[in-house]
Amino acid sequence: MKFLRSMSFFFFAALGVATPLLAQEIPIDPDPRHWGVQISISPWSAGEKFRGLMDARDLDISGRSVRVGISRGRMRGSEWGVTYLRRTINEGSRLVDYLGRTYNFGESVRLTGVMGEQFGSFGTIANRVQIGVLIGGGLAKVEGLVFPSGGGAPRDAREVLTLFAHETSFQLLARAEIGAAILVAPGVKVRVSGGFDWPGTTVVTITGLYFFGGQ
């Protein structure tokens, strides 16, 4: 019994010393990752510099993109996300193919698909603003009708919105934008970005992010 009491004493003494030591060895992340949701909206356009990509002689397309999805990231760092995209093309947008045929877009031409994206922060200002680059990619289904100038039967938009001169049911999506993310409230970030947004460009994209448990 005396031996057991001695062993118990040494065991609890060792445990008391080890506990704070182990606590010191496990660092606490000051800016942990969180799951969240995001929504973004942006006007976009495709003009002359995209003619070759769409096999067009002339190109004047504009519209609006809306993305809704999930995110995971840090309040004061980078994040990634998966979003559902709905991109509309304004009625009256126009494409002239290499054969000289002019097509006018109807009121319901749209691209719907899924994108993955990553915002990488490479600098922070006042522990509140992150400067970085956003890259992303995905696929979208093309839907709607275009109408030949001068009459004639309408055609599916996917037959006119070609990809490197090839007809495809799914259009490639790609983004490469410069942006800044601003902490506006606990768990809430607003990101402003702009740049290449295949098949076109966007001057400004506004993205709101909410991270559950973020500070």
RODOLUM-161509 format. One line per 8 residues: for each residue x negated, z, y of N, C-alpha, C, O, CB. Coordinates in pm, whole numbers, m for minus. Glycine has a CB too. Layout:
% residues N
X/Z/Y/X/Z/Y/X/Z/Y/X/Z/Y/X/Z/Y | ...
% end
This chain:
% residues 215
m82/0/m120/0/0/0/m86/0/126/m55/m68/224/93/120/0 | m194/79/121/m285/82/235/m346/m55/260/m366/m97/374/m395/185/214 | m375/m124/149/m434/m259/161/m333/m355/224/m370/m436/310/m479/m311/22 | m205/m347/181/m102/m436/234/m78/m411/383/m57/m504/460/28/m418/157 | m81/m278/422/m62/m249/564/m176/m306/648/m155/m355/758/m52/m97/586 | m297/m300/594/m413/m354/666/m401/m505/679/m431/m559/786/m544/m317/593 | m359/m574/574/m344/m719/578/m234/m759/676/m248/m857/749/m314/m774/438 | m125/m683/677/m16/m714/768/m61/m699/913/m27/m781/999/105/m622/741
m141/m592/940/m192/m570/1074/m277/m688/1120/m259/m738/1231/m273/m440/1079 | m370/m733/1036/m458/m845/1072/m379/m975/1087/m411/m1058/1172/m567/m862/967 | m275/m993/1004/m196/m1117/1011/m122/m1127/1145/m128/m1230/1211/m94/m1123/895 | m54/m1020/1185/22/m1024/1309/m70/m1026/1431/m37/m1085/1534/116/m905/1318 | m187/m962/1419/m284/m967/1529/m334/m1109/1548/m346/m1157/1661/m402/m871/1502 | m364/m1176/1436/m412/m1315/1444/m304/m1408/1498/m332/m1498/1577/m459/m1365/1306 | m180/m1384/1456/m69/m1465/1505/m49/m1448/1655/m21/m1545/1725/60/m1429/1432 | m64/m1327/1705/m49/m1301/1847/m155/m1370/1930/m127/m1413/2042/m53/m1154/1873
m276/m1383/1875/m384/m1451/1946/m366/m1603/1938/m392/m1674/2034/m521/m1410/1889 | m322/m1651/1822/m313/m1795/1801/m201/m1858/1881/m213/m1972/1925/m293/m1825/1654 | m90/m1786/1900/26/m1845/1967/m5/m1894/2107/26/m2009/2137/138/m1746/1973 | m66/m1813/2196/m98/m1865/2329/m203/m1974/2325/m201/m2064/2409/m145/m1754/2419 | m295/m1968/2227/m396/m2073/2218/m333/m2206/2183/m368/m2309/2241/m501/m2037/2114 | m238/m2205/2088/m170/m2329/2052/m88/m2382/2168/m82/m2503/2190/m81/m2308/1931 | m26/m2292/2243/54/m2334/2358/m34/m2401/2463/10/m2495/2530/127/m2215/2419 | m158/m2352/2478/m249/m2412/2574/m295/m2550/2529/m327/m2634/2613/m368/m2321/2596
m300/m2574/2398/m351/m2700/2349/m247/m2811/2352/m284/m2928/2344/m402/m2683/2208 | m119/m2779/2364/m15/m2880/2368/22/m2908/2513/91/m2827/2575/110/m2835/2287 | m24/m3020/2570/4/m3048/2712/151/m3081/2735/216/m3139/2649/m83/m3163/2761 | 201/m3044/2850/337/m3075/2889/334/m3199/2978/266/m3201/3081/404/m2954/2964 | 407/m3302/2937/411/m3428/3012/488/m3405/3143/607/m3373/3138/478/m3542/2928 | 423/m3422/3259/492/m3398/3386/594/m3506/3419/682/m3485/3503/391/m3387/3497 | 584/m3622/3355/677/m3732/3381/716/m3796/3248/671/m3906/3217/613/m3837/3477 | 801/m3730/3169/835/m3780/3036/922/m3905/3043/982/m3935/3146/906/m3672/2955
927/m3976/2932/1014/m4093/2922/1159/m4051/2897/1185/m3949/2832/966/m4187/2810 | 1251/m4132/2950/1393/m4105/2932/1465/m4235/2898/1421/m4344/2933/1454/m4040/3060 | 1577/m4220/2828/1668/m4333/2808/1758/m4344/2930/1788/m4245/2997/1752/m4316/2678 | 1801/m4467/2958/1888/m4485/3072/1966/m4615/3065/1962/m4687/2966/1808/m4480/3198 | 2037/m4643/3173/2116/m4766/3185/2074/m4837/3313/2022/m4775/3406/2270/m4736/3185 | 2098/m4967/3317/2061/m5043/3435/2160/m5156/3459/2225/m5206/3368/1920/m5099/3420 | 2169/m5196/3586/2248/m5310/3625/2176/m5380/3739/2121/m5315/3828/2393/m5268/3666 | 2176/m5513/3737/2109/m5587/3844/2191/m5709/3881/2271/m5760/3802/1967/m5629/3801
2170/m5753/4003/2238/m5871/4054/2141/m5950/4141/2061/m5892/4214/2366/m5832/4134 | 2149/m6082/4133/2058/m6164/4213/2114/m6305/4230/2168/m6362/4135/1919/m6170/4148 | 2102/m6361/4351/2128/m6504/4367/2006/m6581/4316/1894/m6532/4327/2158/m6539/4517 | 2026/m6699/4262/1914/m6778/4213/1939/m6925/4244/2052/m6966/4272/1894/m6758/4060 | 1832/m7004/4240/1843/m7147/4268/1734/m7224/4196/1629/m7168/4161/1835/m7173/4420 | 1759/m7351/4174/1660/m7442/4114/1661/m7571/4193/1764/m7638/4204/1691/m7469/3962 | 1545/m7605/4251/1535/m7725/4334/1433/m7824/4281/1414/m7837/4160/1499/m7686/4474 | 1369/m7894/4373/1283/m8006/4337/1170/m7970/4242/1137/m8049/4153/1225/m8065/4460
1109/m7853/4257/994/m7821/4174/1030/m7795/4028/942/m7780/3944/924/m7701/4229 | 1160/m7790/3998/1204/m7771/3859/1256/m7901/3797/1310/m7900/3687/1312/m7665/3853 | 1241/m8012/3868/1294/m8139/3817/1234/m8177/3682/1305/m8217/3590/1270/m8251/3917 | 1103/m8164/3672/1037/m8203/3548/1080/m8120/3429/1088/m8171/3317/889/m8194/3564 | 1108/m7993/3451/1149/m7906/3342/1286/m7942/3288/1317/m7918/3171/1148/m7761/3387 | 1370/m7999/3375/1507/m8034/3336/1526/m8184/3322/1639/m8230/3309/1606/m7980/3435 | 1418/m8261/3324/1426/m8406/3308/1518/m8467/3413/1603/m8550/3381/1475/m8441/3166 | 1501/m8425/3539/1591/m8469/3646/1513/m8543/3754/1397/m8514/3781/1665/m8348/3707
1581/m8640/3814/1525/m8711/3929/1551/m8633/4058/1470/m8634/4150/1584/m8852/3940 | 1665/m8566/4061/1700/m8482/4176/1776/m8361/4123/1848/m8369/4024/1786/m8561/4282 | 1758/m8247/4192/1815/m8122/4141/1850/m8031/4257/1767/m8006/4345/1716/m8052/4045 | 1972/m7982/4258/2017/m7888/4361/2119/m7794/4295/2239/m7819/4299/2080/m7964/4486 | 2068/m7687/4235/2151/m7592/4161/2133/m7453/4219/2022/m7412/4254/2115/m7594/4011 | 2242/m7381/4230/2236/m7242/4275/2346/m7162/4207/2440/m7219/4152/2249/m7232/4431 | 2332/m7030/4211/2432/m6946/4147/2396/m6799/4159/2324/m6758/4250/2447/m6983/4002 | 2448/m6721/4065/2426/m6576/4068/2405/m6525/3926/2468/m6572/3831/2546/m6504/4135
2316/m6426/3913/2289/m6364/3784/2328/m6217/3789/2301/m6148/3887/2140/m6380/3744 | 2391/m6169/3682/2424/m6027/3666/2371/m5984/3530/2396/m6050/3430/2580/m6001/3679 | 2298/m5871/3527/2244/m5816/3403/2287/m5671/3388/2284/m5594/3484/2090/m5828/3400 | 2326/m5635/3266/2365/m5497/3234/2298/m5461/3102/2303/m5539/3007/2522/m5480/3226 | 2236/m5342/3096/2170/m5307/2971/2118/m5164/2968/2156/m5079/3049/2057/m5400/2947 | 2031/m5140/2871/1971/m5009/2852/1824/m5014/2893/1762/m5120/2893/1985/m4962/2705 | 1769/m4898/2928/1630/m4888/2970/1566/m4763/2909/1634/m4669/2868/1619/m4885/3124 | 1434/m4767/2905/1359/m4647/2869/1230/m4648/2950/1156/m4747/2952/1329/m4640/2715
1205/m4536/3018/1086/m4533/3101/1068/m4401/3172/1134/m4302/3142/1090/m4644/3201 | 977/m4402/3266/942/m4283/3343/995/m4296/3485/1003/m4406/3539/790/m4260/3345 | 1031/m4184/3543/1079/m4185/3680/971/m4231/3777/1001/m4298/3877/1129/m4047/3719 | 846/m4197/3750/737/m4234/3839/639/m4328/3772/518/m4323/3797/664/m4110/3888 | 692/m4415/3685/604/m4508/3615/679/m4632/3570/775/m4676/3634/541/m4440/3495 | 635/m4686/3458/689/m4812/3408/814/m4789/3324/844/m4676/3283/583/m4885/3327 | 886/m4899/3298/1001/m4893/3209/1025/m5029/3145/980/m5132/3195/1127/m4847/3285 | 1096/m5028/3033/1136/m5153/2969/1287/m5148/2947/1348/m5041/2953/1060/m5175/2834
1345/m5265/2921/1489/m5269/2902/1534/m5389/2822/1461/m5487/2808/1558/m5269/3035 | 1654/m5380/2769/1722/m5491/2702/1855/m5510/2773/1933/m5416/2785/1741/m5464/2547 | 1881/m5632/2820/1999/m5655/2903/2083/m5772/2852/2032/m5866/2790/1958/m5679/3047 | 2211/m5764/2880/2303/m5876/2862/2310/m5949/2994/2330/m5888/3099/2446/m5827/2815 | 2294/m6081/2990/2288/m6163/3111/2411/m6253/3120/2454/m6312/3022/2160/m6248/3113 | 2465/m6262/3240/2568/m6362/3271/2524/m6432/3399/2521/m6372/3506/2712/m6297/3288 | 2490/m6559/3387/2441/m6637/3502/2538/m6751/3529/2561/m6835/3442/2296/m6692/3476 | 2594/m6753/3648/2687/m6858/3686/2615/m6963/3771/2516/m6936/3838/2807/m6799/3763
2670/m7084/3764/2621/m7194/3847/2734/m7231/3942/2847/m7254/3900/2575/m7318/3760 | 2703/m7237/4071/2805/m7261/4172/2868/m7399/4154/2800/m7497/4123/2745/m7248/4310 | 2999/m7404/4175/3069/m7531/4175/3012/m7619/4286/2991/m7573/4399/3222/m7511/4192 | 2987/m7745/4255/2929/m7836/4353/2779/m7852/4339/2721/m7940/4403/2960/m7789/4490 | 2714/m7769/4257/2572/m7792/4228/2557/m7930/4165/2651/m7982/4105/2515/m7681/4134 | 2437/m7988/4179/2422/m8129/4143/2291/m8155/4070/2188/m8095/4100/2430/m8216/4268 | 2297/m8245/3973/2177/m8289/3901/2183/m8440/3884/2286/m8493/3842/2164/m8218/3763 | 2074/m8508/3915/2062/m8652/3894/1956/m8674/3786/1841/m8636/3804/2024/m8728/4028
1996/m8735/3673/1900/m8753/3564/1809/m8872/3591/1825/m8940/3693/1973/m8771/3431 | 1713/m8898/3500/1615/m9003/3522/1673/m9143/3513/1608/m9240/3551/1503/m8988/3424 | 1794/m9155/3462/1863/m9284/3459/1946/m9306/3586/2013/m9409/3600/1953/m9293/3336 | 1941/m9209/3677/2012/m9222/3804/2156/m9178/3799/2230/m9199/3895/2008/m9361/3848 | 2198/m9116/3690/2336/m9068/3679/2348/m8932/3747/2267/m8842/3722/2380/m9060/3530 | 2448/m8917/3832/2469/m8792/3907/2579/m8711/3842/2686/m8763/3809/2504/m8822/4055 | 2552/m8582/3823/2649/m8492/3763/2676/m8376/3859/2584/m8315/3913/2599/m8439/3624 | 2803/m8347/3878/2846/m8235/3961/2899/m8125/3870/2977/m8152/3778/2954/m8279/4064
2858/m8002/3896/2895/m7891/3810/3034/m7839/3845/3070/m7827/3962/2793/m7778/3822 | 3111/m7808/3739/3244/m7753/3758/3240/m7606/3795/3133/m7549/3816/3327/m7772/3634 | 3358/m7545/3804/3368/m7408/3854/3335/m7302/3749/3322/m7185/3784/3504/m7384/3907 | 3323/m7339/3623/3305/m7237/3519/3179/m7258/3436/3175/m7217/3320/3425/m7236/3428 | 3077/m7320/3492/2952/m7337/3418/2874/m7206/3423/2856/m7148/3529/2867/m7455/3477 | 2829/m7161/3307/2760/m7032/3301/2664/m7030/3183/2675/m7107/3088/2861/m6915/3291 | 2570/m6937/3193/2478/m6906/3084/2498/m6760/3048/2496/m6674/3135/2329/m6935/3124 | 2517/m6731/2921/2530/m6593/2875/2431/m6570/2763/2420/m6651/2671/2675/m6562/2829
2360/m6459/2769/2259/m6432/2668/2201/m6293/2677/2258/m6205/2741/2149/m6532/2678 | 2087/m6275/2614/2019/m6146/2606/1875/m6163/2649/1809/m6262/2616/2027/m6087/2462 | 1825/m6063/2725/1687/m6065/2771/1620/m5931/2742/1683/m5826/2745/1680/m6097/2922 | 1491/m5937/2714/1408/m5819/2711/1315/m5824/2830/1266/m5932/2866/1328/m5807/2578 | 1288/m5710/2894/1203/m5711/3013/1119/m5584/3021/1152/m5482/2962/1289/m5725/3139 | 1010/m5595/3095/917/m5482/3114/872/m5481/3258/824/m5582/3310/795/m5492/3018 | 887/m5365/3323/832/m5346/3457/709/m5260/3446/717/m5144/3405/937/m5282/3555 | 594/m5316/3482/469/m5243/3475/424/m5200/3613/399/m5283/3700/362/m5328/3409
414/m5069/3633/373/m5015/3762/221/m5004/3768/159/m4948/3678/438/m4877/3787 | 160/m5058/3875/15/m5048/3890/m26/m4972/4016/m144/m4966/4049/m47/m5186/3893 | 70/m4915/4086/38/m4836/4204/158/m4755/4250/271/m4800/4235/m12/m4925/4317 | 133/m4636/4306/240/m4548/4352/211/m4506/4495/98/m4473/4531/253/m4424/4260 | 315/m4506/4577/304/m4466/4717/385/m4338/4737/505/m4336/4710/352/m4580/4814 | 319/m4234/4785/385/m4106/4817/464/m4050/4700/564/m3981/4720/477/m4124/4936 | 419/m4078/4579/483/m4026/4457/631/m4062/4449/709/m3994/4382/466/m3875/4449 | 669/m4170/4519/810/m4205/4528/837/m4355/4509/947/m4393/4470/864/m4161/4661
740/m4437/4537/756/m4582/4529/652/m4639/4435/532/m4615/4451/745/m4648/4671 | 696/m4716/4335/604/m4782/4242/600/m4932/4271/704/m4997/4283/647/m4756/4094 | 480/m4985/4283/460/m5128/4302/417/m5186/4168/331/m5129/4100/352/m5157/4414 | 476/m5298/4129/440/m5351/3998/489/m5492/3976/532/m5561/4068/494/m5264/3892 | 481/m5535/3849/520/m5669/3807/624/m5659/3697/612/m5576/3607/397/m5750/3759 | 725/m5743/3705/828/m5749/3601/814/m5880/3524/808/m5987/3584/969/m5735/3663 | 810/m5870/3392/811/m5989/3308/923/m5975/3205/957/m5863/3166/673/m6010/3238 | 979/m6087/3161/1087/m6081/3065/1114/m6216/3004/1066/m6318/3053/1212/m6027/3130
1191/m6216/2897/1226/m6340/2830/1347/m6323/2742/1381/m6211/2703/1109/m6391/2750 | 1412/m6435/2709/1529/m6430/2623/1590/m6567/2605/1528/m6668/2636/1631/m6334/2678 | 1713/m6569/2556/1788/m6692/2531/1930/m6677/2582/1986/m6567/2580/1787/m6728/2382 | 1988/m6789/2627/2126/m6787/2675/2199/m6911/2628/2142/m7020/2618/2129/m6777/2829 | 2327/m6894/2600/2413/m7005/2561/2470/m7070/2686/2514/m7001/2778/2526/m6958/2467 | 2468/m7204/2689/2519/m7279/2804/2664/m7319/2776/2695/m7374/2671/2431/m7405/2833 | 2753/m7290/2872/2894/m7322/2857/2946/m7385/2985/2893/m7361/3093/2976/m7196/2821 | 3050/m7465/2973/3113/m7526/3088/3099/m7677/3089/3037/m7735/3000/3055/m7470/3213
3158/m7740/3193/3161/m7885/3203/3096/m7934/3332/3100/m7865/3434/3305/m7935/3195 | 3037/m8053/3325/2986/m8123/3443/3059/m8257/3451/3104/m8311/3350/2830/m8143/3437 | 3071/m8309/3574/3152/m8428/3597/3066/m8539/3658/3003/m8518/3762/3272/m8395/3688 | 3064/m8656/3594/2987/m8768/3648/3046/m8814/3781/3168/m8822/3797/2983/m8884/3549 | 2958/m8846/3877/3005/m8901/4004/3061/m9042/3978/3007/m9117/3896/2889/m8905/4109 | 3168/m9076/4049/3227/m9207/4031/3327/m9214/3918/3376/m9322/3885/3122/m9307/4008 | 3358/m9099/3858/3457/m9098/3751/3393/m9097/3613/3270/m9097/3600/3548/m9216/3764 | 3475/m9096/3514/3426/m9089/3377/3459/m8955/3315/3497/m8860/3383/3276/m9112/3372
3444/m8950/3183/3479/m8828/3110/3378/m8718/3140/3258/m8744/3150/3485/m8856/2959 | 3425/m8594/3154/3331/m8482/3175/3245/m8461/3052/3281/m8501/2941/3408/m8351/3208 | 3130/m8398/3072/3036/m8372/2963/3008/m8223/2955/3022/m8151/3055/2905/m8452/2981 | 2969/m8177/2837/2927/m8038/2822/2802/m8015/2906/2712/m8099/2911/2900/m8004/2674 | 2797/m7901/2972/2682/m7869/3058/2552/m7866/2979/2447/m7900/3032/2704/m7735/3128 | 2557/m7825/2852/2435/m7817/2772/2373/m7954/2748/2253/m7964/2720/2464/m7750/2638 | 2454/m8063/2759/2402/m8198/2743/2323/m8243/2865/2243/m8336/2858/2515/m8295/2714 | 2348/m8177/2978/2283/m8215/3104/2171/m8118/3139/2066/m8159/3189/2385/m8220/3219
2191/m7989/3112/2087/m7890/3136/1989/m7891/3018/1990/m7801/2935/2148/m7746/3157 | 1908/m7993/3013/1815/m8008/2901/1694/m7920/2919/1669/m7868/3028/1772/m8154/2886 | 1619/m7902/2813/1497/m7822/2814/1381/m7914/2777/1367/m7953/2661/1507/m7700/2717 | 1299/m7949/2876/1190/m8044/2855/1243/m8173/2793/1186/m8225/2697/1080/m7983/2765 | 1354/m8225/2850/1415/m8351/2810/1482/m8345/2673/1516/m8449/2618/1312/m8458/2809 | 1503/m8225/2618/1570/m8211/2489/1699/m8133/2507/1702/m8027/2569/1478/m8140/2387 | 1808/m8189/2452/1936/m8118/2455/1930/m7996/2364/1880/m8004/2252/2051/m8212/2412 | 1981/m7884/2412/1977/m7761/2335/2099/m7676/2365/2147/m7672/2478/1849/m7683/2364
2148/m7607/2264/2264/m7519/2284/2225/m7390/2354/2308/m7325/2416/2330/m7488/2151 | 2097/m7353/2342/2049/m7228/2403/1938/m7259/2503/1842/m7329/2471/1999/m7129/2294 | 1952/m7207/2622/1855/m7228/2728/1753/m7113/2728/1788/m6997/2710/1926/m7239/2866 | 1630/m7149/2749/1524/m7049/2760/1541/m6968/2888/1577/m7022/2992/1385/m7115/2755 | 1514/m6838/2878/1514/m6749/2995/1377/m6686/3008/1318/m6644/2908/1624/m6640/2983 | 1325/m6678/3128/1195/m6615/3151/1188/m6565/3295/1238/m6629/3387/1079/m6715/3121 | 1123/m6449/3312/1108/m6391/3445/963/m6347/3466/897/m6299/3374/1203/m6272/3464 | 916/m6364/3589/787/m6312/3631/800/m6283/3781/790/m6374/3864/668/m6414/3600
822/m6155/3814/853/m6117/3951/766/m6001/3999/727/m5914/3922/1001/m6080/3963 | 738/m6004/4128/673/m5890/4194/783/m5798/4245/883/m5843/4299/580/m5938/4312 | 764/m5666/4227/870/m5576/4269/823/m5438/4310/706/m5403/4294/969/m5563/4160 | 916/m5362/4362/891/m5222/4400/1010/m5139/4355/1125/m5177/4379/867/m5207/4555 | 984/m5025/4290/1089/m4935/4245/1083/m4808/4330/977/m4750/4350/1073/m4901/4093 | 1199/m4766/4378/1207/m4652/4470/1293/m4542/4409/1403/m4568/4362/1266/m4696/4607 | 1242/m4418/4409/1320/m4303/4364/1414/m4262/4476/1368/m4223/4584/1228/m4184/4321 | 1544/m4271/4452/1641/m4240/4558/1716/m4110/4533/1775/m4054/4625/1740/m4353/4571
1713/m4061/4409/1781/m3935/4373/1733/m3894/4235/1675/m3977/4165/1938/m3950/4377 | 1754/m3769/4194/1714/m3730/4058/1775/m3822/3952/1897/m3834/3942/1755/m3585/4031 | 1689/m3886/3874/1733/m3976/3768/1767/m4116/3813/1797/m4201/3730/1850/m3919/3702 | 1762/m4143/3942/1806/m4272/3994/1690/m4347/4060/1620/m4293/4146/1921/m4254/4095 | 1670/m4473/4018/1572/m4561/4079/1641/m4691/4121/1735/m4737/4056/1454/m4589/3982 | 1593/m4748/4230/1638/m4880/4273/1515/m4970/4279/1417/m4939/4346/1711/m4874/4412 | 1523/m5082/4210/1410/m5175/4206/1447/m5303/4280/1554/m5361/4260/1369/m5206/4060 | 1356/m5346/4366/1372/m5471/4441/1261/m5565/4397/1143/m5529/4404/1370/m5447/4597
1298/m5686/4352/1197/m5779/4303/1236/m5922/4336/1349/m5948/4379/1177/m5764/4151 | 1143/m6013/4317/1171/m6155/4341/1059/m6241/4287/945/m6197/4276/1191/m6181/4490 | 1094/m6366/4254/993/m6458/4202/1052/m6558/4106/1164/m6605/4125/882/m6381/4134 | 975/m6591/4002/1014/m6691/3903/1122/m6635/3810/1107/m6527/3753/892/m6737/3822 | 1230/m6710/3796/1341/m6668/3711/1399/m6792/3644/1500/m6846/3688/1451/m6591/3793 | 1333/m6837/3539/1367/m6961/3469/1514/m6962/3430/1564/m6862/3380/1279/m6980/3345 | 1584/m7074/3453/1532/m7200/3507/1548/m7210/3658/1625/m7293/3706/1601/m7317/3441 | 1476/m7128/3733/1483/m7131/3877/1400/m7019/3938/1308/m6968/3877/1626/m7121/3923
1436/m6984/4060/1369/m6873/4129/1474/m6785/4196/1588/m6828/4218/1266/m6927/4234 | 1435/m6664/4226/1522/m6573/4300/1442/m6510/4414/1328/m6468/4395/1581/m6464/4208 | 1503/m6504/4530/1435/m6443/4645/1435/m6292/4632/1334/m6227/4659/1503/m6485/4777 | 1549/m6236/4590/1557/m6091/4576/1653/m6057/4462/1763/m6112/4452/1604/m6025/4708 | 1608/m5966/4376/1691/m5908/4270/1702/m5758/4295/1600/m5691/4309/1632/m5938/4127 | 1823/m5706/4302/1845/m5563/4320/1886/m5504/4186/1985/m5546/4126/1954/m5536/4429 | 1808/m5405/4137/1836/m5341/4010/1853/m5192/4030/1767/m5127/4090/1724/m5370/3909 | 1961/m5138/3980/1982/m4994/3981/1961/m4937/3843/2015/m4990/3746/2121/m4959/4032
1884/m4829/3831/1856/m4765/3703/1892/m4617/3709/1864/m4549/3808/1708/m4782/3664 | 1954/m4568/3602/1983/m4426/3591/1926/m4377/3460/1963/m4426/3353/2136/m4397/3600 | 1835/m4277/3467/1772/m4220/3349/1834/m4084/3321/1833/m3995/3407/1619/m4209/3368 | 1886/m4068/3202/1947/m3940/3162/1842/m3830/3155/1745/m3841/3080/2019/m3954/3025 | 1860/m3727/3232/1765/m3617/3235/1645/m3639/3324/1556/m3554/3329/1719/m3590/3100 | 1640/m3749/3395/1528/m3778/3485/1532/m3693/3609/1639/m3655/3657/1526/m3924/3523 | 1413/m3663/3663/1403/m3581/3784/1327/m3656/3893/1308/m3603/4003/1333/m3446/3752
% end
